[in-house]
């Protein structure tokens, strides 16, 4: 359950944060988002990136104090409630033809949760940096592979007459301490 939640959380956050993704209001962009190339990205991310990141986040959890684990659990609950709220709001927006109209508010509210996590990330900076550093060689492979998928997505977008340009924001959880500490630790 926690693994599935993390996958959804990471993907939704990456997609919502990526500014170009918001262009999905047009039919062409909707075709891009639902394309086999984009599915290839999601499949790759879930198979290659998520398991390694979860393992590293689990290792970090062993080093956290209990009070900080409780604080992180509170942040996770708040973020999940926020995602659920805006997911429902986006469903309504889709019905009305104004997809993702809530994006600026969502990001602002998510930042209210992320900002306090920065202090935790600073507190645990040495151990977080170690966990992130342990993924460096793998991150290079992910970046290469995702870049190849990104080129396929851009080619598909171009064939539809779109200038859609995906970003590599999906790998932010492998380099940003505050993002990494906010990932839920897997169930042991």
Backbone torsions as a table, in degrees:
resi	resn	phi	psi	omega
1	UNK	NA	-47.4	-178.9
2	UNK	-64.6	-39.1	-179.6
3	UNK	-63.4	-44.3	179.4
4	UNK	-63.5	-41.2	178.5
5	UNK	-62.0	-42.8	179.1
6	UNK	-62.6	-44.5	-179.7
7	UNK	-59.5	-45.8	179.3
8	UNK	-65.0	-44.8	-179.0
9	UNK	-59.2	-49.7	-178.1
10	UNK	-63.2	-46.9	-178.3
11	UNK	-65.7	-45.1	179.1
12	UNK	-63.0	-43.6	179.4
13	UNK	-62.8	-45.7	179.2
14	UNK	-60.4	-43.8	-178.3
15	UNK	-69.7	-38.2	-179.7
16	UNK	-73.7	-31.9	-178.8
17	UNK	-77.9	-30.7	-178.5
18	UNK	-69.5	111.7	-172.3
19	UNK	-61.0	-35.8	-179.2
20	UNK	-67.0	-25.4	-178.3
21	UNK	-65.1	-26.9	-178.4
22	UNK	-65.3	-16.1	179.6
23	UNK	-68.4	5.8	-177.5
24	UNK	-68.5	5.6	177.1
25	UNK	-67.7	-26.4	-178.4
26	UNK	-88.7	157.5	179.6
27	UNK	-61.7	-40.2	-179.8
28	UNK	-60.7	-44.4	-180.0
29	UNK	-66.6	-36.2	176.1
30	UNK	-61.7	-38.1	177.2
31	UNK	-65.9	-35.1	179.0
32	UNK	-67.6	-47.9	-177.9
33	UNK	-59.7	-35.5	-178.3
34	UNK	-97.3	13.2	-176.4
35	UNK	-75.2	158.6	174.7
36	UNK	-60.1	-31.5	179.0
37	UNK	-65.4	-41.6	178.2
38	UNK	-69.4	-37.1	176.3
39	UNK	-62.9	-37.0	176.6
40	UNK	-60.1	-40.9	177.3
41	UNK	-61.4	-50.1	-178.9
42	UNK	-60.2	-43.7	179.3
43	UNK	-62.1	-45.6	179.1
44	UNK	-60.6	-49.1	-177.2
45	UNK	-58.1	-47.1	-178.7
46	UNK	-68.0	-32.9	-177.4
47	UNK	-84.2	-41.4	-171.8
48	UNK	-98.7	-42.0	-172.5
49	UNK	-88.8	-52.8	-173.3
50	UNK	-54.6	-47.6	-178.5
51	UNK	-60.6	-38.8	-179.1
52	UNK	-70.3	-43.4	179.5
53	UNK	-63.9	-41.7	177.8
54	UNK	-61.9	-39.9	178.9
55	UNK	-63.0	-45.5	-179.9
56	UNK	-66.2	-39.9	179.2
57	UNK	-65.1	-36.4	177.3
58	UNK	-63.6	-40.1	178.0
59	UNK	-64.9	-37.2	177.4
60	UNK	-64.5	-39.3	-177.0
61	UNK	-56.4	-32.8	179.3
62	UNK	-64.0	-24.0	-177.3
63	UNK	-95.2	-5.5	-177.7
64	UNK	-84.5	143.6	173.8
65	UNK	-71.4	153.2	-177.6
66	UNK	-58.8	-40.4	-179.3
67	UNK	-64.9	-33.9	178.5
68	UNK	-74.2	-33.8	174.1
69	UNK	-62.3	-41.1	179.3
70	UNK	-65.4	-40.2	177.8
71	UNK	-63.7	-44.2	177.4
72	UNK	-62.6	-39.4	177.1
73	UNK	-60.4	-39.0	177.2
74	UNK	-63.9	-45.0	177.6
75	UNK	-60.7	-41.2	180.0
76	UNK	-62.8	-41.5	178.7
77	UNK	-63.1	-45.5	179.1
78	UNK	-61.9	-43.9	-179.6
79	UNK	-65.0	-40.3	179.3
80	UNK	-64.7	-42.6	177.5
81	UNK	-62.1	-40.5	178.2
82	UNK	-64.3	-46.0	178.5
83	UNK	-60.7	-44.4	179.7
84	UNK	-60.6	-43.2	179.8
85	UNK	-60.9	-49.5	-176.4
86	UNK	-76.4	-25.4	173.7
87	UNK	-63.2	-44.9	177.9
88	UNK	-65.3	-41.6	178.7
89	UNK	-62.7	-39.5	178.8
90	UNK	-68.5	-33.3	175.3
91	UNK	-59.8	-44.4	178.3
92	UNK	-64.6	-39.9	179.4
93	UNK	-64.8	-38.0	177.4
94	UNK	-61.4	-42.5	178.6
95	UNK	-61.7	-36.5	-179.5
96	UNK	-86.4	-3.3	177.9
97	UNK	82.9	13.6	179.5
98	UNK	-120.2	63.7	-174.2
99	UNK	-54.4	134.9	173.1
100	UNK	59.1	34.8	178.8
101	UNK	-64.4	-20.3	-176.1
102	UNK	-90.4	4.9	-173.4
103	UNK	-53.7	-50.5	-178.8
104	UNK	-59.7	-41.2	178.8
105	UNK	-65.2	-43.0	179.9
106	UNK	-58.0	-49.5	-177.7
107	UNK	-64.3	-40.6	178.3
108	UNK	-61.1	-45.6	179.6
109	UNK	-66.6	-38.9	179.0
110	UNK	-65.2	-35.6	178.5
111	UNK	-65.4	-31.2	176.3
112	UNK	-62.2	-30.8	177.8
113	UNK	-82.3	-40.9	-176.8
114	UNK	-69.0	-34.1	-176.7
115	UNK	-59.6	-47.2	177.2
116	UNK	-63.5	-27.4	179.5
117	UNK	-67.8	-23.7	177.9
118	UNK	-59.0	-39.4	-179.6
119	UNK	-67.1	-36.2	175.2
120	UNK	-66.5	-40.5	179.0
121	UNK	-61.6	-38.9	178.1
122	UNK	-67.3	-40.2	-179.6
123	UNK	-60.9	-38.5	-177.3
124	UNK	-105.3	20.3	-175.3
125	UNK	-50.3	-47.7	-177.7
126	UNK	-60.5	-45.1	-178.3
127	UNK	-73.0	-34.6	176.6
128	UNK	-64.4	-45.3	179.3
129	UNK	-60.1	-38.1	177.5
130	UNK	-62.4	-47.4	179.9
131	UNK	-63.4	-40.8	178.3
132	UNK	-67.5	-41.6	179.7
133	UNK	-61.1	-35.7	179.4
134	UNK	-64.0	-15.8	178.2
135	UNK	-99.5	1.3	-174.7
136	UNK	-54.2	-50.3	-177.4
137	UNK	-66.3	-37.3	177.8
138	UNK	-68.7	-38.9	179.5
139	UNK	-59.8	-38.6	178.6
140	UNK	-61.6	-40.6	178.0
141	UNK	-66.8	-44.3	178.9
142	UNK	-59.5	-45.0	-179.4
143	UNK	-60.6	-43.0	178.3
144	UNK	-61.9	-49.0	-177.9
145	UNK	-65.5	-43.2	179.8
146	UNK	-67.7	-34.6	176.0
147	UNK	-61.1	-40.8	177.9
148	UNK	-64.0	-41.7	177.7
149	UNK	-66.5	-40.0	178.4
150	UNK	-57.8	-40.9	178.5
151	UNK	-63.8	-37.1	176.5
152	UNK	-65.3	-41.2	179.5
153	UNK	-64.3	-43.3	178.8
154	UNK	-63.4	-40.0	178.0
155	UNK	-63.9	-42.9	178.0
156	UNK	-62.4	-44.5	179.3
157	UNK	-61.1	-43.5	179.5
158	UNK	-61.3	-39.0	179.1
159	UNK	-65.2	-20.2	177.0
160	UNK	-94.7	0.4	-179.6
161	UNK	82.4	18.7	-178.3
162	UNK	-103.5	155.7	175.8
163	UNK	-105.8	21.3	-179.0
164	UNK	-53.5	131.8	179.4
165	UNK	-131.0	101.8	179.1
166	UNK	-67.8	156.1	178.2
167	UNK	-112.8	174.6	177.6
168	UNK	-99.1	28.1	179.3
169	UNK	-58.7	-23.2	-177.6
170	UNK	-59.7	-24.9	-178.8
171	UNK	-92.2	5.8	-179.6
172	UNK	-58.5	-33.5	-179.0
173	UNK	-68.2	-9.2	179.6
174	UNK	-100.9	3.2	-179.2
175	UNK	-139.8	-20.3	-177.1
176	UNK	-99.3	116.9	-176.6
177	UNK	-57.3	-42.6	-178.3
178	UNK	-66.4	-38.5	177.2
179	UNK	-67.5	-41.3	-178.1
180	UNK	-64.2	-44.0	-177.7
181	UNK	-69.3	-25.5	179.2
182	UNK	-78.0	-12.7	176.5
183	UNK	-65.2	138.2	177.4
184	UNK	-69.7	138.8	176.0
185	UNK	-74.4	140.9	179.9
186	UNK	-64.6	156.8	175.4
187	UNK	-67.7	134.9	-177.1
188	UNK	-82.7	NA	NA
